[in-house]
Amino acid sequence: MRLFCTILIQTSAIDLLNAVLTTAMNMHFDVTNGYIFMSTGNDWLNLPQPFQCSYLVFSAVVCNVSFWSLPIQAIYRYLTVVKDVKVKVYFPMLLYLTTFVVAMAAGARYYLDFEPIKGTFMKSMIEKMPFWINRNTNKFCAAKLLALGPIFFCSYLVISQLFGFVIMVWTTTQFHKTLNTTSGKSYGSKTLEMHAQITRQLYAQTVFPGFIAILLFIVFIIAFTRSNYGGGLFMYLVLPYPWVNVINPLLTLFCIHQYRSVVLSIFCRRSVKVSHKSSSSSHQKGKQYFKQRGTNDVCRL
C-alpha cells in the first residue's frame, strides 16, 4: 500500500487548500429576472478590479478540482496496478493542474460577462428581493444567465464531472477485474479487502457533492418558474461546500479500517502495530505463482 502514499498525501493537500479557498471566498449568489448575482460574503476580502467579479468562476473551478480528486485517485490505482506503470511523483499534481487550467479557460468568457452592479439598474433588481433588502449588495457583480459565457461554462462543469465519474467507475471496474483474475491471486486477503474499502470510500465521497448539485439544479428551476421567489436559497445551498473537504477525510476513516485503527491508536496514545505477515504472504504467493507459470511455460516447450 506504500504505492498510494503519494496520491493520498497530495489529495489531502488539495482538499485542505480547497477548504481554505472556499471558506475565504464565502460565496454568495442569487438569481432573479434572468440575471445571476454574486459576491463574497467576507467584508475583509476586497479584490480590486478586474478581480472583483471573479469569485463565482473561481469558486466553481475550485469545487471542480476538488471533485476530480476522486477520479485522479482511481486513475492512479489503475495505472499502478492494472497497467503496472511506475507513476512519477508529480503525475497526480500534473492532473490537478491540468484540471484547474482547463476549467479556468472554460470560465474565462463567463468571467468577462460579469460587471459590478453598483450604480446600475441591476442593483435595484436584487434589492427588490425580500432576502436582500437589508443586506449590503454594493460588492455584487451580475451577468445575464442565459448568455454564451454562463451556458458554456455550466455545460463544461456538468460534462467534466460526468466524464470524471465515468472515468472513476471504469478504472475502478478494470482494477477489480485485474484483482479477481489469475494475475491478481498474488495479493493477500488483507490487501484485497483494503482495496475494496478504498473503492467504497471513493463512491461514498461522490454522494454529498452530487446531492448538492441536484439541489442547486432544482432551485434554479424554482427561481426561473416562480415569480415570488424571495432569494437566499442559493446562498444556503453553497454553505456546505467547504465541509466537503472535512467530510471526505471522515469518510476515509469510516470506510478504511486500517486508517481508522492508526488514527485511533494515535489519539489513544497506543503503539501502532504494523503487520508484515500479509505483505510477506502476498509476496511469497506472487513468487510461487510466477515460478509455477514459468515451469508450465517450459513444459509446453
N, C-alpha and C positions, 0 to 999 in steps of 0.2 A: 504493500500500500504506500510505500515511500514515493512511488511514481506520482501520486496525486497530491503530495505536499505542496508542490509549486502552485498548482492551479487553485488549491484551497486557500493558500495564503494570498494570492493575487485577487481571488474573488472576495475575500474578507476585506482587503484594502479598498477594492472598488465599492463594496457595499457601504463601508464607513465613509468614503468620500461622497457617495451619493446621498447618504443620510445628512451629512453636513451641509451640502449644497441645497437640498430640498428644504431643510429646516431654515437655512439662512434666507432663501428667497420667499418662503411662506406665501405661496401663490394664492392670489385672489383673482377670480374671474367670474364673469356672468354673461348672459346673452339676453338681448332684447331688441325688437324692431329690426332683426336681420343683422345686427352688429354684435361682435364679441368684444367685451371689455376686460382688461386685465391689468394687474399691478402687483407689486409686492406688498405684503401685509406688515412688513417691518419698517418703522419710521426711520431707523438709523441707516437703512440701505437706500442711498440716493445716488444712483448711477447717472452720470451726465449723458446728454445726447452725444452720439447716436445710440447709446446702450440703454436708455430709459425704457424703451419698448421691446426689450429682448427677453424679459422674464419668462413669458409663456413658452416661446420657442425653446429656450434653453432648458426650462423645466421638463418639457416633453422629451427633449433629447436625452436628458439625464435619466428619466424614467425608462426610456427605450434601451439605453445602455445597461441599466440595472436589470431589465428583463432578459437581455441577451446573455447575462452571466450564466443562465441555466443551459441554453444551447451550447455555449462555449465549453462548459464542463462536460457535456455529453460528447461533443466533438473531440475533446481531449482524451476521454476514455476510449472512444472509437479508434483514434489514431494509434494510441499506445498499446492497446490490446488486440484489436481486430487486425489492423494493418501492421502491427509490430514496428512502428516508426519511433525513432528516438527524437522526440519533440524537443526543440530548443526551449530554454527557459523563458525567452522573451516572446514566444509564439502566442500564448494567451493574451498578453498585453497588446500584441500587434492586432489581434482580432478585436479587442476592445477599442483600440484607437481607430481601426477601420470603421467600426460601427458608429463611433462618435463623429468622425469626419463626414461619412455619407449622410448621416441624419442632419448634421448642421448644413450641409449643402442642400438637402431637400427642403429644409426650413428657411433658407435664405430669402426666397420670394415671399413667404408668409411674413417674415420679419419686416421686409420693406413695405408691406401693406399697412402696418401699424403706424399710428400717429398720435401724439398727445391730445387729450380731449379738452384740456384747459383752454378756455376762451373760444370754444367751438360749439356748434349746435349739438354735438354728441354728448356733451356734459349734461345737458338738460334731460337727455334720454334716460341715463342711468339714475339721475336724481329723482325721477318720477316713480321709480320702483320703491315700494314701501321699505324694503330691507335696507336700501342705501340712502334714505332721506337724511338721516342724522349722522352719516358717516363721511369721512374725508375722501373725496374722489378726485382730488387735484392731481394725484400721481398716476391716474389711469391713462392707458392708451387704448385705442379702439381700431377695429378694422371690419370691413364687410365680411360676413361669414361665408356667403355664397360667392366667393371670388376665386380666381385661379390659384392664388397662393395658399389659402386655407384648405381648399379642396385637394390640391396636390399633396400638401404636407400631411393632412389627416389620412389620405389614401396610402401614402408611404408608410405611416406608422402602423396602420392596420395590416398592410401586406407584409411589412417587415416582421411584425410579431407573429403573424400566422405562419410565415415562412420559417421563423426561428422555432416555433412549436413543432412544425412538421419535421424539421431537421433533428430536433431533440428526440422525437418519437422514433424516427427512422434509425438514427445512430444507436439509440438505446436498444431497439429491437435487434439490430445486427450484432450488437455487443453481446446480448444474452444468447443469441443463436450460436455465437462462437463459443461461449462458455458451456453450452449444452452439447456441443459436438465433441468428437473424439479428441480434437486438439485442445479442448478446454478441460479434459479429465485430469490434467496435471495440477489443477488448482484444488486446494483443500476445501473442506466444507465450510470452515470459518471465513475463508476468502470469498467463497460464493455467496454466503449469507451477507457478508459486508457489502458486496456489490448490489445485492437485492435491496438492502436498506438504503444505499445511495440512490438507487432508482426511485424508490418510494419518496425519498427526500426531494428529488428533482421535480417529480409530478406534484407533490404537495405544495411546493413553492410557487407553482403557477396558478393555484386556485385563487388566492387573495387578489393579485393584480387583475386577473380575468374577471372576477366578480365586480370589482370597482369599475372596470372598463364597460361592463354591461350596464351598470347603474348609470354611468355617465351618458351612455347612448340613450337610455330611457328618459333621462332628464332633458337631453337635447330635444327629444320628440315632444315632451311636455312644454318646453319653452317655446317651441315653434307652433304648437297647435292650440295652446290656451292663452287667451288674451289677458287673463287675470293673474298670470304668473308674477309673483311679487319679488322674486330674486332670492339669492342666498344659498340655494341648494347646491350649486356647483362648488362654492367655497367649502361647504361642509364635506362634500364628497372627496375633495382632494386632500383634506386634512390627514387621512390615514396613510397617504403615500410615504412620508418619511418613516413610518413604522414598519413598512415592508422590510427595511434593512435591519430592523430589530427582530421581526417575526422570523425571517429566514434563518438566522443562527439558532433560534429556539427550535425551529422545525428540524434543523440538522441534528441537534441534541436529542430531540424526541424520536427521530427516525433511526438514527445510527447508534446502536448500543455501545460500541467501543468508545466513541467520542463522549457519550454520556457518562460512561464509567470513569474516564480520565478526568472529566470536569468535576464530577462528584468527589473523586479522590483528592483533587486539588483543594476544593472547598472544605472537605472534611479533614484535610491535612493527613491523609493516608498516603502511603507509598504507592506509586503507580506500578502495577505489575504488568510487564510486557512478556507475553508468552511467545517463544520462538518455536514451539512444538508444531504449530500449524504450518508455519512457513517452511520449516525444515522437512516436514512430512510432504508438503506440496512439492518442494524441490526434489525430494527423493522419488516421488511418483513421476515427476516430469522426466527425470533421468531414466527411470525404468521404462517409461513409455517410449522415449526416443531410442533407447537401446534395443527394445523389442522390435520397434519399427525398422531399425537398421538391420537387425537379424533377419526379419521377414523379407526385406528387400534383397539381401544377399541370397537367401534360399530361392527366391524367384529366379535370380540369375543362374 
